[in-house]
Amino acid sequence: MSLGPTGEPIVRIVDVHKSFGAVHVLRGMSMTVARGEAVCVIGPSGSGKSTLLRCINGLIPVDQGEVFVGPHAVHTLHNEHDMIALRKDVSMVFQQYNLFPHKTALQNIMMAPIQVLGQPKEEVEERAHQLLRKVRLSGKENSYPGELSGGQQQRVAIARALAMRPSVMLFDEVTAALDPETRKEVLVTIRQLVEEGMTSILVTHEMAFAREIAHNVYFTDNGVIVEHGSPAQVMDNPQTERTRAFLEQVL
């Protein structure tokens, strides 16, 4: 079982703002995530959830505010060279699996540690086999993405993210494109990671799953965090009318 959060913050987001043209997507979001904590971010589409994840791993720069992940001041990183150390510590799994179609499952998992981190091929290959076992895909090493179901592709994507040995995992609506059966396979994999103590930030519409695995839930709307607390606090006893209205629609 997970040791749970240690109290030591590994992710700190301080008054982050982000606009795309005239659209102010993040309007001063702040959040602290402890090492070993699982945080679920819920809210209506367009409330800034995915943008927040992309700011955490430096995929998009913030306009204002600060983002810290472990030793990295993400808001100060401006080129790909500076990002390499961050990419080792923060891995992200997207809604679309983004696997290379011409590479096998094993090759997809091995690419980044070899090409980005320069790690030895034999060591990375051994780790890739271990990760495929971990996501329950032993025997699929030589399968191409087109030969795998959506849930299997998403589990390869999770293994690929874990191959970097990150300190923090970001999950962006990773089950949104899956049917119910394959969705469950992916959620089981994520639950296992959380139980092992992987610091995880999940943007999700899976309310039952959020209630089950999250240490804290953040409800966002219109670019701000409306309220946050334990799943029981936010889902069973919401403090704002906006949270109540949202939960009535989705629960």
Buried (B, 14 or more C-beta within 10 A) or exposed (E): EBEBBEEEBBBBBBEBBBEEEEEBBBBBBEBBBBBBBBBBBBBBEEBBBBBBBBBBBBBBEBBEBBBBBBEBEBBEBEEEEEBEBBBBBBBBBBBBBEBEEEBBBBBBBBBBBBEBBEBEEEEBBEBBBEBBEBBBBEEBBEBBBEEBEBBBBBBBBBBBBBBBEBBBBBBBBBBBBBEEEBBBBBBEBBBEBBBEBBBBBBBBBBBEBBBBBBBBBBBBBBBBBBBBBBBEBBBEEBEEEBBEEBBEEEE
